Amino acid sequence: MNTTDRHPLVTAYLDAVARETAELPAERRAELLADLREHIEVSGAEDDTRLRAVLAGLGEPRTVAASALAEEAPAGTAATTAPGRTKLTAVLLAVSGVLILFSSVVGTIALIAGLALLWAAPQWETRHKLLGTVTAVAVPVLVLAGGLLGASSRLGPTELLLILAFALVVPAVGGTLLVRAARR
């Protein structure tokens, strides 16, 4: 055991992983924590900046725990349905932009449901959740701005086509990035 094990950042990180993996069998949790401790030790990081970088590279404790729990879960349990939920979240966010253009109520419901699923999901880090939120909310903001511009007669057919293209592409890109990030 070296001094890195006793560093407050490492202790807090490992404690968080231990709390998040309380459902794992004790042996598996101990193995996971030992692996994480070894990875941190091998990195040679001793100062706060390098330790933060190493811990960030390992992933958020909730994400590490979700991966460990998913590996441990028997077939047919909730952990094996995560890919379906991941795809549902990405699809809801990806189509919400187009739906808002055609039916503001349906689009808003899809957007809210997608955002709720996104922020409740453990498989994405905060930066991915922020990216998904920004790409999904960009369309309603653009539609609102377009409506305000359209009310002042500055919106022509070219601008309408650009809004439609934006509504199709930006949320789809956000959804695709979320699916890719969940696979990592």
N, C-alpha and C positions, 0 to 999 in steps of 0.2 A: 504494500500500500504506500503510495507516495503522497506528497502534499497536495497534489491536484485533487485527490479524493476528498480532501477536507475543505476545498475551496467552496465558499458559500454558493457560487453559481452552479457548481457541479452538484453539490448537496441538494439544492433546491430543485434542479432538473431531475435528478434521480428520484427524489421524494415525489415529485409530480408524476413521473412515470409509474412509480410503485402504487400511488393512489389510483391512477387511471386503469391499472391492470389488476385491481383487487379481485376481479373475477377469474383470473388465471389460476391454475393450480400453483401452489407455492413453489414447487420445483422449477416449473417453467418461468415463473416471475423472477426467481433468483438467477436463473440462467440468463434471462434477458438483461437484467440489471448488471450482471457480471460482464456480459458482452459489451454493453454500453460503457461501463467503467473502463474496460480494457481498451476500447476504441479511443476514449478520451485520454487515457494514459499514454497510449502509443503516439498520439498526435504531438506530444511534447509541449503542448500549450500550457503556459503557466500564468501569463498576464490576462487581465479581464478581457481585453479586446480579442485576443486569439481564442480564449475559451468560449467567448460568445459566438465566434465564427464556427468553432467546432460543434457547439451545441446546436446552432442554427442548421448546420449541415446534417445533423442527425435527424432533424425535424422536430416539430412541436410534440411535447409529451403526449397529447391527445392523439395525434396522428400515429406516433410510434405504438401507442397502446392499441389503437384500432387495428393496426396491421397485425400485431401479435394476437389479439383476440380473434381476428378473422382467420388466422392460420390454425388456431386452436379449436374453432367451432366445428362441431360435427355437421355433416351434410344435412341440408334441409332446415337449418336454423336461420335466425335473422341475419347473421353475418354473411351468409351466402347470397342473400338477396340484395346486398349493397350495390352490385353492378347495375341491377335493374333500377334501383333508386337513383343511382348516379346518372344513368341515361335519362330517366324521367325528369330530373332536375335540369339537365342540360337542354333537353327538348323544350320544356316549358319556358326556359329563359330564351332559347333561340327563336321560338315562334311567337313569343309575346309581342315583339315589335310589329310583326305583320298583322297579328290579331288586333292590336290597338288601332291600326289604320282602318280596319274594316268594321270592328265592333269594339268600342272603347270599354264596354263592361266586360266582355269575355277576355279581351286582352289584359285588362287590369287584374282580373281574377287569376289569369295564367301567370302574370308577372309576380303578384303577391305570393301565390303558391310556390313558384319557382324560387323566389328569394327566401321564403321561409325554409324550404327544403335545403337550399344552399347553406344558409347560416347554421342550420341544425346538424349538418353532416360533418363527421369527424375526419373524412378522408382528404379534405382540402385545408391548406394552410390559410391564414388570414389574407395573405396577398392574393391568393387565387379567388377567395370569396369577394374581395374588393374588386378585382378585375371582372368577375362575373356580374357583380352588381352594377358597375359602371357601364359595361357593354349592354346590359339589359335596360338600364334606366336612360341610356342615351336616346333611345327612340322616342319615349314619351316627352322628353325635354325638347327634342327636335320638332316633334309634332306640335307641341305648344308654341314654340318659337315660330314655326311655319304658319300656324293658325293666326298668330298675332301679325305676322308679315302679310299673310293673305288678306286679313281684314283691312289692311291699308293698301291693298291692290298692288303689292310689289312681288307677288308670287305668280310666275308664269308656268307654262308646261314643262320647261326645262328644269325648273326648281322642283316641281312636283315629281318628276322622274328621279331626280337626285335624292329626294326624300324617300321615295320608294326603294331605291337601290340601297340607301343607307339603312333603312328599316329591315331589309333582307340580309345584308352582309354583316353588319356589326354584331347583332345578337348571335348570328350563326357562328361567327368567328369566336365569340365569347364562349358559346356552348362547346365548340370543338376544343378550345384550350382547356376548359374544365374537364372534359373527358380524358384528354391526354394527361393532365396533371393528376387525375385520380388513378391512372394506370401506373404511375411511378411509385 
